Amino acid sequence: MNTKLNITKLLEKKGKNLRWLEKETWISYQALWSMKNGKTKAINFDTIWKLLWAFKCKPNDLFIITK
């Protein structure tokens, strides 16, 4: 199974960009860029919580799981 973050679509849905997400979450732009582009190997629970809060979404909206 492959898991990645759905950041691109969530940003499009809100009409926002990574700079907005950086300000909302206090996560660095570089880290967000890596997450958005599938370059991140691991993510901690605090980061997940910040992303869920910023997007006002549920975990199943944030993650894309493929086989």
VMD Tcl script that builds the backbone (N, CA, C; Angstrom):
set m [mol new atoms 201]
animate dup $m
set s [atomselect $m all]
$s set {name element resname resid chain x y z} {
  {N N MET 1 A 0.834 -1.190 0.000}
  {CA C MET 1 A 0.000 0.000 0.000}
  {C C MET 1 A 0.877 1.251 0.000}
  {N N ASN 2 A 0.371 2.272 -0.624}
  {CA C ASN 2 A 1.060 3.547 -0.702}
  {C C ASN 2 A 0.156 4.619 -0.095}
  {N N THR 3 A 0.709 5.433 0.767}
  {CA C THR 3 A -0.056 6.496 1.409}
  {C C THR 3 A 0.574 7.834 1.080}
  {N N LYS 4 A -0.248 8.800 0.686}
  {CA C LYS 4 A 0.253 10.148 0.476}
  {C C LYS 4 A -0.778 11.148 0.967}
  {N N LEU 5 A -0.349 12.380 1.081}
  {CA C LEU 5 A -1.236 13.430 1.576}
  {C C LEU 5 A -1.958 14.111 0.421}
  {N N ASN 6 A -3.175 14.491 0.675}
  {CA C ASN 6 A -4.049 15.100 -0.323}
  {C C ASN 6 A -3.993 16.633 -0.241}
  {N N ILE 7 A -2.836 17.176 0.039}
  {CA C ILE 7 A -2.699 18.614 0.278}
  {C C ILE 7 A -3.072 19.441 -0.946}
  {N N THR 8 A -2.660 19.022 -2.123}
  {CA C THR 8 A -2.932 19.804 -3.335}
  {C C THR 8 A -4.426 20.021 -3.538}
  {N N LYS 9 A -5.201 18.955 -3.470}
  {CA C LYS 9 A -6.646 19.085 -3.691}
  {C C LYS 9 A -7.327 19.860 -2.571}
  {N N LEU 10 A -6.868 19.677 -1.334}
  {CA C LEU 10 A -7.458 20.416 -0.220}
  {C C LEU 10 A -7.173 21.913 -0.345}
  {N N LEU 11 A -5.973 22.259 -0.796}
  {CA C LEU 11 A -5.655 23.673 -1.020}
  {C C LEU 11 A -6.516 24.250 -2.147}
  {N N GLU 12 A -6.658 23.497 -3.237}
  {CA C GLU 12 A -7.482 23.960 -4.360}
  {C C GLU 12 A -8.926 24.171 -3.920}
  {N N LYS 13 A -9.423 23.247 -3.135}
  {CA C LYS 13 A -10.805 23.318 -2.657}
  {C C LYS 13 A -11.045 24.595 -1.845}
  {N N LYS 14 A -10.038 25.012 -1.069}
  {CA C LYS 14 A -10.149 26.217 -0.248}
  {C C LYS 14 A -9.730 27.480 -1.004}
  {N N GLY 15 A -9.127 27.298 -2.186}
  {CA C GLY 15 A -8.632 28.452 -2.929}
  {C C GLY 15 A -7.433 29.093 -2.248}
  {N N LYS 16 A -6.608 28.275 -1.637}
  {CA C LYS 16 A -5.449 28.764 -0.887}
  {C C LYS 16 A -4.164 28.186 -1.456}
  {N N ASN 17 A -3.025 28.627 -0.904}
  {CA C ASN 17 A -1.730 28.131 -1.355}
  {C C ASN 17 A -0.878 27.694 -0.160}
  {N N LEU 18 A 0.341 27.227 -0.436}
  {CA C LEU 18 A 1.204 26.738 0.635}
  {C C LEU 18 A 1.593 27.838 1.621}
  {N N ARG 19 A 1.719 29.066 1.168}
  {CA C ARG 19 A 2.055 30.167 2.096}
  {C C ARG 19 A 0.939 30.341 3.128}
  {N N TRP 20 A -0.313 30.235 2.694}
  {CA C TRP 20 A -1.442 30.302 3.620}
  {C C TRP 20 A -1.344 29.161 4.627}
  {N N LEU 21 A -1.080 27.958 4.140}
  {CA C LEU 21 A -0.997 26.789 5.011}
  {C C LEU 21 A 0.162 26.924 5.996}
  {N N GLU 22 A 1.254 27.486 5.545}
  {CA C GLU 22 A 2.403 27.733 6.422}
  {C C GLU 22 A 1.998 28.648 7.584}
  {N N LYS 23 A 1.272 29.707 7.283}
  {CA C LYS 23 A 0.834 30.647 8.325}
  {C C LYS 23 A -0.197 30.022 9.266}
  {N N GLU 24 A -1.059 29.188 8.740}
  {CA C GLU 24 A -2.107 28.550 9.551}
  {C C GLU 24 A -1.553 27.480 10.491}
  {N N THR 25 A -0.534 26.771 10.045}
  {CA C THR 25 A -0.060 25.605 10.787}
  {C C THR 25 A 1.269 25.811 11.511}
  {N N TRP 26 A 2.002 26.841 11.151}
  {CA C TRP 26 A 3.349 27.071 11.669}
  {C C TRP 26 A 4.290 25.926 11.278}
  {N N ILE 27 A 3.990 25.270 10.162}
  {CA C ILE 27 A 4.875 24.250 9.590}
  {C C ILE 27 A 5.665 24.955 8.488}
  {N N SER 28 A 6.961 24.692 8.397}
  {CA C SER 28 A 7.787 25.402 7.422}
  {C C SER 28 A 7.311 25.140 5.992}
  {N N TYR 29 A 7.547 26.135 5.148}
  {CA C TYR 29 A 7.175 26.020 3.739}
  {C C TYR 29 A 7.864 24.817 3.104}
  {N N GLN 30 A 9.150 24.607 3.433}
  {CA C GLN 30 A 9.907 23.499 2.851}
  {C C GLN 30 A 9.287 22.151 3.239}
  {N N ALA 31 A 8.885 22.021 4.501}
  {CA C ALA 31 A 8.265 20.772 4.950}
  {C C ALA 31 A 6.925 20.559 4.263}
  {N N LEU 32 A 6.137 21.616 4.129}
  {CA C LEU 32 A 4.841 21.506 3.455}
  {C C LEU 32 A 5.026 21.149 1.979}
  {N N TRP 33 A 6.021 21.761 1.343}
  {CA C TRP 33 A 6.296 21.459 -0.064}
  {C C TRP 33 A 6.647 19.981 -0.216}
  {N N SER 34 A 7.476 19.476 0.684}
  {CA C SER 34 A 7.864 18.058 0.638}
  {C C SER 34 A 6.649 17.156 0.817}
  {N N MET 35 A 5.769 17.503 1.757}
  {CA C MET 35 A 4.553 16.710 1.977}
  {C C MET 35 A 3.659 16.748 0.747}
  {N N LYS 36 A 3.484 17.929 0.183}
  {CA C LYS 36 A 2.616 18.113 -0.979}
  {C C LYS 36 A 3.114 17.325 -2.185}
  {N N ASN 37 A 4.423 17.222 -2.327}
  {CA C ASN 37 A 5.016 16.574 -3.491}
  {C C ASN 37 A 5.455 15.133 -3.243}
  {N N GLY 38 A 4.985 14.554 -2.141}
  {CA C GLY 38 A 5.247 13.144 -1.868}
  {C C GLY 38 A 6.680 12.814 -1.516}
  {N N LYS 39 A 7.427 13.779 -1.019}
  {CA C LYS 39 A 8.832 13.563 -0.669}
  {C C LYS 39 A 9.021 13.207 0.804}
  {N N THR 40 A 7.966 13.255 1.584}
  {CA C THR 40 A 8.044 12.983 3.014}
  {C C THR 40 A 7.924 11.490 3.278}
  {N N LYS 41 A 8.800 10.968 4.104}
  {CA C LYS 41 A 8.791 9.541 4.438}
  {C C LYS 41 A 7.985 9.263 5.701}
  {N N ALA 42 A 7.889 10.243 6.614}
  {CA C ALA 42 A 7.171 10.056 7.875}
  {C C ALA 42 A 6.530 11.379 8.284}
  {N N ILE 43 A 5.491 11.275 9.097}
  {CA C ILE 43 A 4.791 12.467 9.571}
  {C C ILE 43 A 4.338 12.189 10.999}
  {N N ASN 44 A 4.504 13.171 11.888}
  {CA C ASN 44 A 4.114 12.929 13.275}
  {C C ASN 44 A 2.670 13.377 13.533}
  {N N PHE 45 A 2.148 12.949 14.656}
  {CA C PHE 45 A 0.743 13.227 14.964}
  {C C PHE 45 A 0.457 14.717 15.119}
  {N N ASP 46 A 1.410 15.474 15.648}
  {CA C ASP 46 A 1.214 16.911 15.804}
  {C C ASP 46 A 1.018 17.570 14.436}
  {N N THR 47 A 1.798 17.160 13.459}
  {CA C THR 47 A 1.679 17.700 12.102}
  {C C THR 47 A 0.340 17.320 11.481}
  {N N ILE 48 A -0.072 16.081 11.670}
  {CA C ILE 48 A -1.373 15.642 11.159}
  {C C ILE 48 A -2.479 16.489 11.764}
  {N N TRP 49 A -2.429 16.688 13.062}
  {CA C TRP 49 A -3.449 17.486 13.757}
  {C C TRP 49 A -3.495 18.913 13.195}
  {N N LYS 50 A -2.342 19.528 12.987}
  {CA C LYS 50 A -2.293 20.891 12.445}
  {C C LYS 50 A -2.921 20.961 11.051}
  {N N LEU 51 A -2.637 19.970 10.221}
  {CA C LEU 51 A -3.205 19.952 8.870}
  {C C LEU 51 A -4.723 19.747 8.919}
  {N N LEU 52 A -5.177 18.841 9.766}
  {CA C LEU 52 A -6.620 18.609 9.902}
  {C C LEU 52 A -7.320 19.875 10.378}
  {N N TRP 53 A -6.712 20.569 11.332}
  {CA C TRP 53 A -7.309 21.793 11.869}
  {C C TRP 53 A -7.366 22.883 10.793}
  {N N ALA 54 A -6.278 23.053 10.057}
  {CA C ALA 54 A -6.217 24.102 9.027}
  {C C ALA 54 A -7.239 23.860 7.921}
  {N N PHE 55 A -7.371 22.608 7.504}
  {CA C PHE 55 A -8.295 22.288 6.416}
  {C C PHE 55 A -9.716 22.027 6.901}
  {N N LYS 56 A -9.899 21.936 8.219}
  {CA C LYS 56 A -11.225 21.619 8.788}
  {C C LYS 56 A -11.774 20.349 8.132}
  {N N CYS 57 A -10.940 19.310 8.137}
  {CA C CYS 57 A -11.323 18.066 7.482}
  {C C CYS 57 A -11.095 16.871 8.400}
  {N N LYS 58 A -11.473 15.711 7.920}
  {CA C LYS 58 A -11.291 14.463 8.650}
  {C C LYS 58 A -10.059 13.746 8.095}
  {N N PRO 59 A -9.487 12.809 8.875}
  {CA C PRO 59 A -8.294 12.111 8.393}
  {C C PRO 59 A -8.475 11.445 7.031}
  {N N ASN 60 A -9.643 10.896 6.762}
  {CA C ASN 60 A -9.833 10.239 5.463}
  {C C ASN 60 A -9.856 11.241 4.306}
  {N N ASP 61 A -10.020 12.536 4.585}
  {CA C ASP 61 A -9.912 13.564 3.551}
  {C C ASP 61 A -8.453 13.949 3.302}
  {N N LEU 62 A -7.628 13.784 4.326}
  {CA C LEU 62 A -6.228 14.211 4.254}
  {C C LEU 62 A -5.334 13.178 3.580}
  {N N PHE 63 A -5.651 11.908 3.735}
  {CA C PHE 63 A -4.803 10.841 3.204}
  {C C PHE 63 A -5.388 10.183 1.974}
  {N N ILE 64 A -4.514 9.810 1.042}
  {CA C ILE 64 A -4.874 9.011 -0.119}
  {C C ILE 64 A -4.105 7.704 0.014}
  {N N ILE 65 A -4.838 6.593 0.068}
  {CA C ILE 65 A -4.216 5.281 0.209}
  {C C ILE 65 A -4.481 4.495 -1.066}
  {N N THR 66 A -3.406 4.034 -1.699}
  {CA C THR 66 A -3.535 3.262 -2.930}
  {C C THR 66 A -2.809 1.932 -2.761}
  {N N LYS 67 A -3.149 0.990 -3.620}
  {CA C LYS 67 A -2.483 -0.319 -3.583}
  {C C LYS 67 A -1.317 -0.346 -4.533}
}
mol reanalyze $m
mol bondsrecalc $m
mol representation Tube
mol addrep $m
